[in-house]
């Protein structure tokens, strides 16, 4: 049996395998016409994380949410939700109390809590960092429209100022 046939038989088995050898990537076609690609990588477990080592020696770790620094708009949204939760749970009795604890002005606390009333698609755009460039934190936090349709119009239909 040739090496190519042996590779095809291994590719057609359903049991998962761990690639141990280093070398070139291979494209393998089984008897049913399905293609399998073998990539020579080694996966090492580091605690609960997996670390992939490429043949070149370069290490690739999966991207984690905390690897990227949050944008100021994302931080403001998080603060607003945290402060609203403090009010709702009774942990804080008023905006003034939160402002005193955080060392900020109570009007700032109020504006950040306004962000918790944004439409879900605008919140998603903040989290994905895909809001139009002309939209500022001030636009969203100071007296935002109550209706989600009006918020969307303000964000997506107004041209830059």
DSSP file (Angstrom, degrees, kcal/mol; ACC not computed):
  #  RESIDUE AA STRUCTURE BP1 BP2  ACC     N-H-->O    O-->H-N    N-H-->O    O-->H-N    TCO  KAPPA ALPHA  PHI   PSI    X-CA   Y-CA   Z-CA
    1    1 A X              0   0    0      0, 0.0     2,-0.0     0, 0.0     0, 0.0   0.000 360.0 360.0 360.0 132.8    0.0    0.0    0.0
    2    2 A X     >  -     0   0    0      1,-0.1     4,-2.3     4,-0.0     5,-0.2  -0.302 360.0-110.8 -77.1 164.3    1.4    3.4   -1.0
    3    3 A X  H  > S+     0   0    0      1,-0.2     4,-2.4     2,-0.2     5,-0.2   0.871 119.0  54.9 -60.8 -36.8    1.8    6.3    1.5
    4    4 A X  H  > S+     0   0    0      2,-0.2     4,-2.1     1,-0.2    -1,-0.2   0.905 108.5  47.1 -65.8 -41.4   -1.0    8.2   -0.4
    5    5 A X  H  > S+     0   0    0      2,-0.2     4,-2.4     1,-0.2    -1,-0.2   0.900 111.4  51.3 -66.2 -40.3   -3.4    5.3    0.0
    6    6 A X  H  X S+     0   0    0     -4,-2.3     4,-2.2     1,-0.2    -2,-0.2   0.900 109.7  50.3 -63.2 -40.4   -2.6    4.9    3.7
    7    7 A X  H  X S+     0   0    0     -4,-2.4     4,-2.3     1,-0.2    -1,-0.2   0.894 109.3  51.7 -63.9 -39.5   -3.2    8.6    4.2
    8    8 A X  H  X S+     0   0    0     -4,-2.1     4,-1.7     2,-0.2    -2,-0.2   0.915 109.4  49.3 -63.1 -42.9   -6.6    8.3    2.4
    9    9 A X  H  X S+     0   0    0     -4,-2.4     4,-0.8     1,-0.2    -1,-0.2   0.910 112.0  48.5 -64.1 -41.0   -7.6    5.4    4.7
   10   10 A X  H >< S+     0   0    0     -4,-2.2     3,-0.6     1,-0.2    -1,-0.2   0.883 110.5  51.9 -65.3 -37.4   -6.6    7.4    7.8
   11   11 A X  H 3< S+     0   0    0     -4,-2.3    -1,-0.2     1,-0.2    -2,-0.2   0.802 105.9  54.9 -69.5 -28.6   -8.5   10.5    6.5
   12   12 A X  H 3< S+     0   0    0     -4,-1.7    -1,-0.2    -5,-0.2    -2,-0.2   0.653  85.6  97.6 -83.2 -13.4  -11.7    8.5    5.9
   13   13 A X    <<  -     0   0    0     -4,-0.8    -3,-0.0    -3,-0.6     0, 0.0  -0.474  69.5-142.4 -72.9 148.1  -11.9    7.1    9.5
   14   14 A X        +     0   0    0     -2,-0.1     2,-0.2     2,-0.1    -1,-0.1   0.606  67.6 106.1 -88.9 -11.4  -14.2    9.0   11.7
   15   15 A X  S    S-     0   0    0      1,-0.1    -2,-0.1     0, 0.0     2,-0.1  -0.502  78.1-113.9 -70.6 132.4  -12.1    8.8   14.9
   16   16 A X        -     0   0    0     -2,-0.2     2,-0.3     1,-0.0    -1,-0.1  -0.392  35.0-161.9 -67.2 142.5  -10.4   12.1   15.7
   17   17 A X        -     0   0    0     -2,-0.1     2,-0.5     2,-0.0    -1,-0.0  -0.889  16.2-132.2-123.1 155.4   -6.6   12.2   15.4
   18   18 A X        -     0   0    0     -2,-0.3     2,-0.6    24,-0.0    24,-0.0  -0.929  24.9-128.6-104.2 127.2   -3.9   14.4   16.8
   19   19 A X        +     0   0    0     -2,-0.5    24,-0.2     1,-0.2    22,-0.0  -0.656  35.3 167.1 -79.3 120.4   -1.4   15.5   14.2
   20   20 A X        +     0   0    0     -2,-0.6    -1,-0.2    22,-0.1     2,-0.1   0.756  45.4  81.5-103.2 -33.3    2.0   14.8   15.7
   21   21 A X        -     0   0    0      1,-0.0     2,-0.3    21,-0.0    20,-0.1  -0.431  65.9-137.8 -85.6 152.8    4.4   15.1   12.7
   22   22 A X        +     0   0    0     -2,-0.1     2,-0.3    18,-0.1    19,-0.1  -0.681  53.0  87.7 -97.5 157.9    5.9   18.3   11.3
   23   23 A X  S    S-     0   0    0     17,-0.3    17,-0.3    -2,-0.3     2,-0.2  -0.987  74.8 -20.8 151.3-156.1    6.2   18.8    7.6
   24   24 A X        -     0   0    0     -2,-0.3     2,-0.1     1,-0.1    14,-0.0  -0.518  64.8-103.6 -86.2 151.7    4.2   20.2    4.7
   25   25 A X        -     0   0    0     -2,-0.2     2,-0.4    14,-0.1    14,-0.2  -0.451  40.5-153.3 -67.7 147.2    0.4   20.5    4.6
   26   26 A X  E     -A   38   0A   0     12,-2.0    12,-2.9    -2,-0.1     2,-0.5  -0.955  14.1-145.4-128.9 145.9   -1.3   17.8    2.5
   27   27 A X  E     -A   37   0A   0     -2,-0.4     2,-0.4    10,-0.2    10,-0.2  -0.955  24.2-170.9-107.0 122.7   -4.5   17.6    0.6
   28   28 A X  E     -A   36   0A   0      8,-3.7     8,-3.2    -2,-0.5     2,-0.5  -0.955  10.4-160.6-121.4 131.6   -6.0   14.1    0.7
   29   29 A X  E     -A   35   0A   0     -2,-0.4     6,-0.2     6,-0.2     2,-0.1  -0.942  12.6-150.1-110.8 129.4   -9.0   12.8   -1.3
   30   30 A X    >   -     0   0    0      4,-2.6     3,-1.9    -2,-0.5   -21,-0.1  -0.324  36.4 -91.5 -89.9 179.2  -10.8    9.7   -0.1
   31   31 A X  T 3  S+     0   0    0      1,-0.3    -1,-0.1     2,-0.1   -22,-0.0   0.732 125.0  56.9 -65.0 -22.8  -12.6    7.2   -2.2
   32   32 A X  T 3  S-     0   0    0      2,-0.1    -1,-0.3     1,-0.0     3,-0.1   0.432 120.6-106.1 -87.5   0.9  -15.9    9.1   -1.9
   33   33 A X  S <  S+     0   0    0     -3,-1.9     2,-0.2     1,-0.3    -2,-0.1   0.482  73.1 142.0  89.2   2.7  -14.4   12.2   -3.3
   34   34 A X        -     0   0    0      1,-0.0    -4,-2.6    -5,-0.0     2,-0.4  -0.522  43.0-137.0 -77.1 145.7  -14.2   14.1    0.0
   35   35 A X  E     -A   29   0A   0     -6,-0.2     2,-0.4    -2,-0.2    -6,-0.2  -0.819  17.9-172.4-105.3 143.0  -11.2   16.2    0.7
   36   36 A X  E     -A   28   0A   0     -8,-3.2    -8,-3.7    -2,-0.4     2,-0.5  -0.994   9.9-152.6-130.4 140.7   -9.2   16.4    3.9
   37   37 A X  E     -A   27   0A   0     -2,-0.4     2,-0.5   -10,-0.2   -10,-0.2  -0.954   5.8-157.4-113.9 127.8   -6.4   18.8    4.6
   38   38 A X  E     -A   26   0A   0    -12,-2.9   -12,-2.0    -2,-0.5     2,-0.5  -0.901   7.2-169.0-104.2 134.0   -3.7   17.9    7.0
   39   39 A X        -     0   0    0     -2,-0.5     2,-1.6   -14,-0.2   -20,-0.1  -0.985  24.5-127.2-122.6 124.5   -1.8   20.7    8.6
   40   40 A X        +     0   0    0     -2,-0.5    15,-0.4   -17,-0.3     2,-0.3  -0.537  55.9 136.2 -77.0  90.7    1.4   20.0   10.6
   41   41 A X        -     0   0    0     -2,-1.6     2,-0.4    13,-0.1    13,-0.2  -0.896  44.8-139.6-128.6 160.9    0.7   21.7   13.9
   42   42 A X  E     -B   53   0B   0     11,-1.6    11,-2.3    -2,-0.3     2,-0.6  -0.984  11.9-153.4-119.9 132.5    1.2   20.7   17.5
   43   43 A X  E     -B   52   0B   0     -2,-0.4     2,-0.4   -24,-0.2     9,-0.2  -0.929  12.2-170.7-109.6 122.4   -1.4   21.6   20.1
   44   44 A X  E     -B   51   0B   0      7,-2.5     7,-2.8    -2,-0.6     2,-0.5  -0.909  19.1-132.5-112.6 138.2   -0.2   21.9   23.7
   45   45 A X  E     -B   50   0B   0     -2,-0.4     2,-0.5     5,-0.2     5,-0.2  -0.775  20.9-175.9 -88.7 128.5   -2.4   22.3   26.7
   46   46 A X  E >   -B   49   0B   0      3,-3.5     3,-2.3    -2,-0.5     2,-0.4  -0.884  65.8 -57.6-124.3  97.4   -1.4   25.1   29.0
   47   47 A X  T 3  S-     0   0    0     -2,-0.5     0, 0.0     1,-0.3     0, 0.0  -0.565 118.5 -25.4  65.1-122.5   -3.7   25.1   32.0
   48   48 A X  T 3  S+     0   0    0     -2,-0.4    -1,-0.3    -3,-0.1     2,-0.2   0.458 125.5  88.9 -98.3  -3.5   -7.1   25.4   30.4
   49   49 A X  E <   -B   46   0B   0     -3,-2.3    -3,-3.5    12,-0.0     2,-0.4  -0.641  68.6-138.8 -94.9 152.4   -5.8   27.2   27.3
   50   50 A X  E     -B   45   0B   0     -2,-0.2    12,-0.6    -5,-0.2     2,-0.5  -0.906  11.8-158.8-108.1 139.4   -4.6   25.6   24.1
   51   51 A X  E     -BC  44  61B   0     -7,-2.8    -7,-2.5    -2,-0.4     2,-0.5  -0.977   5.9-151.5-120.2 123.9   -1.5   26.9   22.4
   52   52 A X  E     -BC  43  60B   0      8,-2.2     8,-3.1    -2,-0.5     2,-0.6  -0.821   6.0-161.4 -97.1 129.8   -1.0   26.1   18.7
   53   53 A X  E     -BC  42  59B   0    -11,-2.3   -11,-1.6    -2,-0.5     6,-0.2  -0.955  10.2-148.8-112.0 119.4    2.6   25.9   17.4
   54   54 A X    >   -     0   0    0      4,-2.9     3,-2.5    -2,-0.6   -13,-0.1  -0.368  32.0-101.8 -79.5 162.9    3.0   26.2   13.6
   55   55 A X  T 3  S+     0   0    0    -15,-0.4    -1,-0.1     1,-0.3   -14,-0.1   0.794 122.7  61.1 -56.4 -28.1    5.8   24.4   11.7
   56   56 A X  T 3  S-     0   0    0      2,-0.1    -1,-0.3     1,-0.1     3,-0.1   0.592 120.3-109.7 -74.0  -8.8    7.7   27.7   11.6
   57   57 A X  S <  S+     0   0    0     -3,-2.5     2,-0.1     1,-0.4    -2,-0.1   0.279  73.8 139.7  96.4 -10.1    7.8   27.8   15.4
   58   58 A X        -     0   0    0     -5,-0.1    -4,-2.9     1,-0.1     2,-0.4  -0.451  45.7-139.1 -68.6 138.4    5.3   30.7   15.6
   59   59 A X  E     -C   53   0B   0     -6,-0.2     2,-0.5    -2,-0.1    -6,-0.2  -0.845  14.5-166.0-104.3 137.1    2.8   30.3   18.4
   60   60 A X  E     -C   52   0B   0     -8,-3.1    -8,-2.2    -2,-0.4     2,-0.4  -0.977   3.1-171.2-124.7 119.3   -0.9   31.2   17.9
   61   61 A X  E     -C   51   0B   0     -2,-0.5   -10,-0.1   -10,-0.2     3,-0.1  -0.850  35.4 -99.6-106.2 145.4   -3.2   31.5   20.9
   62   62 A X        -     0   0    0    -12,-0.6     2,-0.2    -2,-0.4    -1,-0.0  -0.341  45.3-102.9 -61.5 144.5   -6.9   31.9   20.4
   63   63 A X        -     0   0    0      2,-0.0     2,-0.3     3,-0.0    -1,-0.1  -0.490  37.3-155.1 -70.6 133.5   -8.1   35.5   20.8
   64   64 A X    >   -     0   0    0     -2,-0.2     3,-2.1     1,-0.1     4,-0.5  -0.818  24.9-116.6-109.3 151.4   -9.7   36.2   24.1
   65   65 A X  G >  S+     0   0    0     -2,-0.3     3,-0.7     1,-0.3    -1,-0.1   0.826 114.7  52.1 -56.0 -32.6  -12.2   39.0   24.7
   66   66 A X  G 3  S+     0   0    0      1,-0.2    -1,-0.3     3,-0.0     4,-0.1   0.452  86.5  83.7 -87.4   1.4   -9.9   40.8   27.2
   67   67 A X  G <  S+     0   0    0     -3,-2.1     2,-0.4     2,-0.1    -1,-0.2   0.784  85.7  63.7 -71.7 -26.0   -6.9   40.8   24.7
   68   68 A X  S <  S-     0   0    0     -3,-0.7     2,-0.3    -4,-0.5     0, 0.0  -0.807  90.7-120.6 -99.2 139.2   -8.3   44.0   23.1
   69   69 A X        -     0   0    0     -2,-0.4    -2,-0.1     1,-0.1    -3,-0.0  -0.604  35.0-114.6 -74.5 134.2   -8.6   47.2   25.0
   70   70 A X        -     0   0    0     -2,-0.3     2,-0.1     1,-0.1    -1,-0.1  -0.347  28.3-114.1 -68.3 151.1  -12.2   48.4   25.2
   71   71 A X     >  -     0   0    0     55,-0.2     4,-2.4     1,-0.1     5,-0.2  -0.388  28.0-107.6 -76.5 161.1  -13.1   51.6   23.4
   72   72 A X  H  > S+     0   0    0      1,-0.2     4,-2.3     2,-0.2     5,-0.2   0.870 122.6  53.3 -57.3 -36.2  -14.2   54.6   25.5
   73   73 A X  H  > S+     0   0    0      2,-0.2     4,-2.2     1,-0.2    -1,-0.2   0.901 108.8  48.8 -66.6 -39.8  -17.8   54.1   24.2
   74   74 A X  H  > S+     0   0    0      2,-0.2     4,-2.3     1,-0.2    -2,-0.2   0.902 111.5  49.6 -65.3 -41.2  -17.7   50.4   25.3
   75   75 A X  H  X S+     0   0    0     -4,-2.4     4,-2.7     2,-0.2    -2,-0.2   0.906 110.2  50.7 -63.3 -41.3  -16.4   51.4   28.8
   76   76 A X  H  X S+     0   0    0     -4,-2.3     4,-2.6     2,-0.2    -2,-0.2   0.912 109.9  49.8 -63.7 -42.7  -19.2   54.1   29.1
   77   77 A X  H  X S+     0   0    0     -4,-2.2     4,-2.2     2,-0.2    -1,-0.2   0.915 111.6  48.8 -61.6 -43.7  -21.8   51.5   28.2
   78   78 A X  H  X S+     0   0    0     -4,-2.3     4,-2.5     2,-0.2    -2,-0.2   0.917 110.9  50.3 -63.6 -43.4  -20.4   49.1   30.7
   79   79 A X  H  X S+     0   0    0     -4,-2.7     4,-3.0     1,-0.2     5,-0.3   0.933 109.0  52.1 -59.8 -45.5  -20.4   51.8   33.4
   80   80 A X  H  X S+     0   0    0     -4,-2.6     4,-2.2     1,-0.2    -1,-0.2   0.915 111.9  45.2 -57.7 -44.8  -24.0   52.7   32.7
   81   81 A X  H  X S+     0   0    0     -4,-2.2     4,-2.2     2,-0.2    -1,-0.2   0.887 113.8  49.8 -67.8 -38.3  -25.2   49.1   33.0
   82   82 A X  H  X S+     0   0    0     -4,-2.5     4,-1.9     2,-0.2    -2,-0.2   0.930 112.8  46.3 -65.4 -44.0  -23.1   48.6   36.2
   83   83 A X  H  X S+     0   0    0     -4,-3.0     4,-1.8     2,-0.2    -2,-0.2   0.872 111.4  51.1 -68.8 -36.6  -24.5   51.8   37.8
   84   84 A X  H  X S+     0   0    0     -4,-2.2     4,-2.8    -5,-0.3    -1,-0.2   0.911 109.2  51.6 -64.6 -41.0  -28.1   50.9   36.8
   85   85 A X  H  X S+     0   0    0     -4,-2.2     4,-2.3     1,-0.2     6,-0.3   0.870 106.5  54.5 -63.1 -36.3  -27.7   47.5   38.3
   86   86 A X  H  X>S+     0   0    0     -4,-1.9     6,-2.0     2,-0.2     5,-1.0   0.902 111.5  44.7 -63.3 -40.5  -26.4   49.2   41.5
   87   87 A X  H ><5S+     0   0    0     -4,-1.8     3,-0.6     4,-0.2    -2,-0.2   0.934 114.5  48.1 -67.4 -46.3  -29.6   51.3   41.7
   88   88 A X  H 3<5S+     0   0    0     -4,-2.8    -2,-0.2     1,-0.2    -1,-0.2   0.842 113.1  47.2 -65.9 -34.1  -31.9   48.4   40.9
   89   89 A X  H 3<5S-     0   0    0     -4,-2.3    -1,-0.2    -5,-0.2    -2,-0.2   0.626 111.6-117.1 -83.0 -12.5  -30.3   46.1   43.4
   90   90 A X  T <<5S+     0   0    0     -4,-0.7    -3,-0.2    -3,-0.6    -4,-0.1   0.472  80.8 124.6  87.9   1.7  -30.4   48.7   46.2
   91   91 A X  S   <S+     0   0    0     -5,-1.0     2,-0.4    -6,-0.3    -4,-0.2   0.839  82.7  27.8 -62.0 -32.1  -26.6   48.7   46.4
   92   92 A X        -     0   0    0     -6,-2.0    -2,-0.3    -9,-0.1    -1,-0.2  -0.984  69.8-154.8-129.1 143.3  -26.8   52.4   45.8
   93   93 A X  S    S-     0   0    0     -2,-0.4     2,-0.3     1,-0.1    -1,-0.1   0.663  71.7  -0.1 -92.0 -17.1  -29.8   54.6   46.7
   94   94 A X  S  > S-     0   0    0      1,-0.1     4,-1.8     0, 0.0    -1,-0.1  -0.976  71.4 -99.8-161.0 169.0  -29.3   57.4   44.2
   95   95 A X  H  > S+     0   0    0     -2,-0.3     4,-2.7     1,-0.2     5,-0.2   0.865 121.1  57.2 -63.6 -36.3  -27.2   58.8   41.4
   96   96 A X  H  > S+     0   0    0      1,-0.2     4,-2.5     2,-0.2    -1,-0.2   0.903 104.8  50.8 -61.7 -41.0  -25.6   61.1   43.9
   97   97 A X  H  > S+     0   0    0      2,-0.2     4,-2.3     1,-0.2    -1,-0.2   0.913 111.7  47.0 -64.1 -42.4  -24.5   58.2   46.0
   98   98 A X  H  X S+     0   0    0     -4,-1.8     4,-2.7     2,-0.2     5,-0.2   0.928 111.6  51.5 -63.6 -44.1  -23.0   56.4   42.9
   99   99 A X  H  X>S+     0   0    0     -4,-2.7     5,-1.9     1,-0.2     4,-1.5   0.902 110.1  49.0 -60.4 -42.1  -21.2   59.7   41.9
  100  100 A X  H  <5S+     0   0    0     -4,-2.5    -1,-0.2     2,-0.2    -2,-0.2   0.929 113.0  47.0 -63.4 -45.2  -19.7   60.1   45.3
  101  101 A X  H  <5S+     0   0    0     -4,-2.3    -2,-0.2     1,-0.2    -1,-0.2   0.902 118.7  40.6 -61.5 -41.9  -18.5   56.5   45.4
  102  102 A X  H  <5S-     0   0    0     -4,-2.7    -1,-0.2    -5,-0.2    -2,-0.2   0.614 106.3-123.8 -86.3 -13.2  -17.0   56.7   41.8
  103  103 A X  T  <5S+     0   0    0     -4,-1.5     2,-0.3     1,-0.3    -3,-0.2   0.850  71.5 115.3  73.1  34.0  -15.6   60.2   42.2
  104  104 A X  S   <S-     0   0    0     -5,-1.9    -1,-0.3    -6,-0.2     2,-0.2  -0.802  73.6 -85.0-127.8 170.9  -17.5   61.6   39.3
  105  105 A X    >>  -     0   0    0     -2,-0.3     4,-1.6     1,-0.1     3,-0.6  -0.497  32.8-127.0 -75.6 144.7  -20.2   64.2   38.7
  106  106 A X  H 3> S+     0   0    0      1,-0.2     4,-2.2     2,-0.2    -1,-0.1   0.800 110.0  59.5 -65.7 -26.9  -23.8   63.0   39.1
  107  107 A X  H 3> S+     0   0    0      2,-0.2     4,-2.2     1,-0.2    -1,-0.2   0.851 103.3  52.9 -68.0 -32.0  -24.7   64.4   35.7
  108  108 A X  H <> S+     0   0    0     -3,-0.6     4,-2.3     2,-0.2    -2,-0.2   0.922 108.2  49.9 -65.5 -44.1  -22.0   62.0   34.2
  109  109 A X  H  X S+     0   0    0     -4,-1.6     4,-2.2     1,-0.2    -2,-0.2   0.927 110.6  50.6 -59.2 -44.9  -23.6   59.1   36.0
  110  110 A X  H  X S+     0   0    0     -4,-2.2     4,-1.5     1,-0.2    -1,-0.2   0.910 110.1  49.0 -59.8 -44.4  -27.0   60.1   34.6
  111  111 A X  H  X S+     0   0    0     -4,-2.2     4,-0.7     1,-0.2    -1,-0.2   0.891 110.8  49.7 -65.0 -39.4  -25.7   60.3   31.1
  112  112 A X  H >< S+     0   0    0     -4,-2.3     3,-0.7     1,-0.2     4,-0.3   0.868 108.0  53.5 -69.0 -35.1  -24.0   56.9   31.3
  113  113 A X  H >< S+     0   0    0     -4,-2.2     3,-1.6     1,-0.2    -1,-0.2   0.830  98.1  65.8 -67.4 -30.7  -27.2   55.3   32.6
  114  114 A X  H >< S+     0   0    0     -4,-1.5     3,-1.7     1,-0.3    -1,-0.2   0.823  89.8  66.9 -56.4 -30.6  -29.0   56.8   29.5
  115  115 A X  G X< S+     0   0    0     -3,-0.7     3,-1.4    -4,-0.7    -1,-0.3   0.726  85.5  69.8 -65.2 -20.9  -26.9   54.4   27.4
  116  116 A X  G <  S+     0   0    0     -3,-1.6    -1,-0.3    -4,-0.3    -2,-0.2   0.606  93.1  58.5 -73.5  -8.9  -28.7   51.5   28.9
  117  117 A X  G <  S+     0   0    0     -3,-1.7    -1,-0.3    -4,-0.2    -2,-0.2   0.281  79.0 120.4-101.7   8.8  -31.9   52.5   27.0
  118  118 A X  S <  S-     0   0    0     -3,-1.4    30,-0.1     1,-0.1    28,-0.0  -0.378  75.0 -93.1 -73.0 153.5  -30.3   52.3   23.6
  119  119 A X    >>  -     0   0    0     29,-0.2     4,-2.3     1,-0.1     3,-0.5  -0.289  35.6-113.6 -63.4 150.6  -31.7   49.9   21.0
  120  120 A X  H 3> S+     0   0    0      1,-0.2     4,-2.5     2,-0.2     5,-0.1   0.843 115.5  53.7 -57.4 -35.7  -30.1   46.5   20.9
  121  121 A X  H 3> S+     0   0    0      2,-0.2     4,-1.9     1,-0.2    -1,-0.2   0.851 109.0  48.3 -71.0 -31.7  -28.7   47.0   17.4
  122  122 A X  H <> S+     0   0    0     -3,-0.5     4,-2.1     2,-0.2    -2,-0.2   0.899 111.4  50.5 -71.7 -40.2  -26.9   50.2   18.5
  123  123 A X  H  X S+     0   0    0     -4,-2.3     4,-2.6     2,-0.2    -2,-0.2   0.924 110.2  50.4 -60.6 -43.9  -25.6   48.5   21.6
  124  124 A X  H  X S+     0   0    0     -4,-2.5     4,-2.6     1,-0.2    -1,-0.2   0.899 109.0  51.6 -60.9 -40.3  -24.3   45.7   19.3
  125  125 A X  H  X>S+     0   0    0     -4,-1.9     5,-2.8     2,-0.2     6,-0.6   0.864 109.7  50.0 -65.6 -35.2  -22.6   48.3   17.1
  126  126 A X  H ><5S+     0   0    0     -4,-2.1     3,-0.7     3,-0.2    -2,-0.2   0.946 113.4  45.3 -64.9 -47.4  -21.0   49.8   20.2
  127  127 A X  H 3<5S+     0   0    0     -4,-2.6    -2,-0.2     1,-0.2    -1,-0.2   0.854 117.2  43.9 -66.8 -34.7  -19.7   46.4   21.3
  128  128 A X  H 3<5S-     0   0    0     -4,-2.6    -1,-0.2    -5,-0.2    -2,-0.2   0.516 108.3-126.8 -84.7  -5.4  -18.5   45.5   17.8
  129  129 A X  T <<5S+     0   0    0     -3,-0.7    -3,-0.2    -4,-0.6    -4,-0.1   0.917  72.9 124.4  57.8  47.3  -17.0   49.0   17.3
  130  130 A X      < +     0   0    0     -5,-2.8    -4,-0.2    -6,-0.1    -5,-0.1   0.146  25.8 130.4-122.0  17.6  -18.9   49.5   14.1
  131  131 A X  S    S-     0   0    0     -6,-0.6    25,-0.0     1,-0.1    -9,-0.0  -0.395  72.1 -89.7 -66.4 149.5  -20.8   52.7   14.8
  132  132 A X    >   -     0   0    0      1,-0.1     3,-1.6    23,-0.1    -1,-0.1  -0.285  37.8-116.3 -56.6 148.2  -20.5   55.4   12.1
  133  133 A X  T 3  S+     0   0    0      1,-0.3    -1,-0.1    -3,-0.1    -2,-0.1   0.775 110.3  61.6 -60.7 -29.2  -17.5   57.7   12.7
  134  134 A X  T 3  S+     0   0    0     21,-0.1     2,-0.4    24,-0.1    -1,-0.3   0.652  81.7  98.1 -76.0 -13.0  -19.7   60.8   13.2
  135  135 A X    <   -     0   0    0     -3,-1.6     2,-0.2    20,-0.1    20,-0.1  -0.623  56.5-170.8 -81.6 127.2  -21.5   59.3   16.3
  136  136 A X     >  -     0   0    0     -2,-0.4     4,-1.5     1,-0.1     5,-0.2  -0.706  37.7-111.5-111.9 165.5  -20.0   60.5   19.6
  137  137 A X  H  > S+     0   0    0     -2,-0.2     4,-2.7     1,-0.2     5,-0.3   0.889 120.0  56.8 -59.9 -39.8  -20.6   59.4   23.1
  138  138 A X  H  > S+     0   0    0      1,-0.2     4,-2.2     2,-0.2    -1,-0.2   0.910 102.7  54.8 -58.0 -43.8  -22.2   62.8   23.7
  139  139 A X  H  4 S+     0   0    0      1,-0.2    -1,-0.2     2,-0.2    -2,-0.2   0.881 116.8  36.4 -57.9 -39.4  -24.7   62.1   20.9
  140  140 A X  H  < S+     0   0    0     -4,-1.5     4,-0.3    -3,-0.1    -2,-0.2   0.813 121.3  42.6 -85.1 -31.9  -25.8   58.9   22.5
  141  141 A X  H  < S+     0   0    0     -4,-2.7     2,-0.8    -5,-0.2     3,-0.3   0.766  96.2  75.8 -92.6 -26.8  -25.7   59.8   26.2
  142  142 A X  S  < S-     0   0    0     -4,-2.2    -1,-0.1    -5,-0.3   -31,-0.0  -0.783 122.0 -33.6 -96.0 110.7  -27.2   63.3   26.3
  143  143 A X  S    S-     0   0    0     -2,-0.8    -1,-0.2     1,-0.1    -2,-0.1   0.915  78.8-165.4  50.0  58.3  -31.0   63.2   26.0
  144  144 A X        -     0   0    0     -3,-0.3    -1,-0.1    -4,-0.3    -4,-0.1  -0.386  31.0 -92.5 -69.9 151.5  -31.2   60.2   23.6
  145  145 A X        -     0   0    0      1,-0.1    -1,-0.1     5,-0.1     6,-0.1  -0.304  28.4-136.5 -59.2 147.7  -34.6   59.7   21.8
  146  146 A X  S    S+     0   0    0     -3,-0.1     2,-0.3     4,-0.0    -1,-0.1   0.864  83.9  73.1 -75.6 -36.3  -36.9   57.3   23.7
  147  147 A X  S  > S-     0   0    0      1,-0.1     4,-1.9   -28,-0.0     3,-0.2  -0.620  77.4-138.6 -84.8 137.5  -38.0   55.4   20.7
  148  148 A X  H  > S+     0   0    0     -2,-0.3     4,-2.7     1,-0.2     5,-0.2   0.865 103.4  56.9 -62.4 -37.1  -35.6   52.9   19.2
  149  149 A X  H  > S+     0   0    0      1,-0.2     4,-2.2     2,-0.2    -1,-0.2   0.907 107.9  47.7 -61.0 -41.0  -36.5   54.0   15.6
  150  150 A X  H  > S+     0   0    0      2,-0.2     4,-2.4     1,-0.2    -1,-0.2   0.870 110.4  52.4 -67.8 -36.4  -35.7   57.6   16.4
  151  151 A X  H  X S+     0   0    0     -4,-1.9     4,-2.4     2,-0.2    -2,-0.2   0.936 109.6  49.0 -62.0 -45.7  -32.4   56.5   18.0
  152  152 A X  H  X>S+     0   0    0     -4,-2.7     4,-3.3     1,-0.2     5,-0.5   0.905 110.5  50.8 -61.3 -41.3  -31.6   54.5   14.8
  153  153 A X  I  X>S+     0   0    0     -4,-2.2     4,-1.9     1,-0.2     5,-1.0   0.924 110.5  49.3 -61.1 -44.2  -32.4   57.6   12.7
  154  154 A X  I  <5S+     0   0    0     -4,-2.4     4,-0.3     3,-0.2    -2,-0.2   0.896 119.8  37.1 -61.9 -41.1  -30.2   59.8   14.8
  155  155 A X  I  <5S+     0   0    0     -4,-2.4    -2,-0.2    -5,-0.1    -1,-0.2   0.923 130.1  24.5 -79.3 -46.0  -27.3   57.3   14.5
  156  156 A X  I  <5S+     0   0    0     -4,-3.3    -3,-0.2    -5,-0.2    -2,-0.2   0.677 123.7  42.3-101.1 -18.7  -27.5   56.0   11.0
  157  157 A X  I  <<S+     0   0    0     -4,-1.9     2,-0.3    -5,-0.5    -3,-0.2   0.718  90.3  86.4-105.8 -22.4  -29.4   58.7    9.0
  158  158 A X  S   <S-     0   0    0     -5,-1.0   -24,-0.1    -4,-0.3     3,-0.1  -0.613  74.7-130.9 -78.6 136.3  -27.9   62.0   10.1
  159  159 A X        -     0   0    0     -2,-0.3    -2,-0.1     1,-0.2    -1,-0.1  -0.364  41.3 -73.8 -78.2 166.2  -24.8   63.0    8.3
  160  160 A X              0   0    0      1,-0.1    -1,-0.2    -2,-0.1   -25,-0.1  -0.268 360.0 360.0 -62.7 148.2  -21.7   64.1   10.2
  161  161 A X              0   0    0    -27,-0.2    -1,-0.1    -3,-0.1    -2,-0.0   0.442 360.0 360.0 -87.5 360.0  -21.9   67.5   11.7
